[in-house]
């Protein structure tokens, strides 16, 4: 097996993003959030579908099931990060229904659940997620990669969840620890968002995750982390790519295989780009390779895949692409400055080698 080689997302590539952006990159305007039957007293963000081992959305007992982070609406959307819990969402005809927490309450050492991914395989659902904070001290930014699994019952719902457990020990030589209690959104270091991927070439299983590059001389050291599963479980390996000196956070890192090519996707915001790169929009970014070993080349020359319109630069965020090239996200800031906190309309990508755009 050829070990993955780390590629670099460079400032020169980011400088290639030119205004005005083309129509194939621009996300349609979201005039008003569609809450539907979702709980009016809760906020929803950071979504992902239940997927099979090839990355396609899975239907259980006729249900199209998704997961999302949710928390009570306390009047200040920043507080949601400190009460986040993963809930089941069912999508029916474009509407969303909240079916409550995925994991039952159990004694765990972390405080809350941040984003991840969900795999359905041979009658078992496995939730990969971020264990955030510590139960002993509220409000911390500590992050670890964890998982839990459950068998699917005759009614089509997972049951008898295993006790959540960490996937890896420590942070390894390639990644900065994300163990600080204090911090601020956009400035903290990352070790989160585990996203499952099985390499169709040889069946090797990977987790992509949001990371920070160890040994960096820059405060802007976001990395697209990788863990690989072997006979002894998951082991951290070198990142697929990093953005040293370019961007602090490559969030919701995940992998998609399409038409013989490997695609690495992530989300980021204008505020997390280094000085001199503030022209780059918040959006979905990505790279493409011929194999997991790389090298990875930026999509559309710059890495930019999708961006919010210029007059609403934060209208949606946290994009996640599945193997059918469906893109989910959530409504972030509305034109009046209020927080949306609901699923955004699904989008459809079109990929052709190193070119990516919205499907017509």
Beta strands, then each sheet from edge to edge (+ up, - down):
strand 1: 7-8
strand 2: 42-51
strand 3: 59-60
strand 4: 63-72
strand 5: 85-92
strand 6: 95-101
strand 7: 112-121
strand 8: 124-132
strand 9: 143-152
strand 10: 158-159
strand 11: 165-166
strand 12: 191-198
strand 13: 205-212
strand 14: 222-230
strand 15: 233-242
strand 16: 251-258
strand 17: 261-268
strand 18: 283-289
strand 19: 297-298
strand 20: 304-307
strand 21: 316-321
strand 22: 326-331
strand 23: 347-352
strand 24: 355-358
sheet 1: 1+ 15+ 14- 13+ 12-
sheet 2: 3+ 4- 2+ 7+ 8- 9+ 10-
sheet 3: 3+ 4- 2+ 7+ 8- 9+ 11-
sheet 4: 3+ 4- 5+ 6-
sheet 5: 16+ 17- 18+ 19-
sheet 6: 16+ 17- 18+ 20-
sheet 7: 21+ 22- 23+ 24-
end
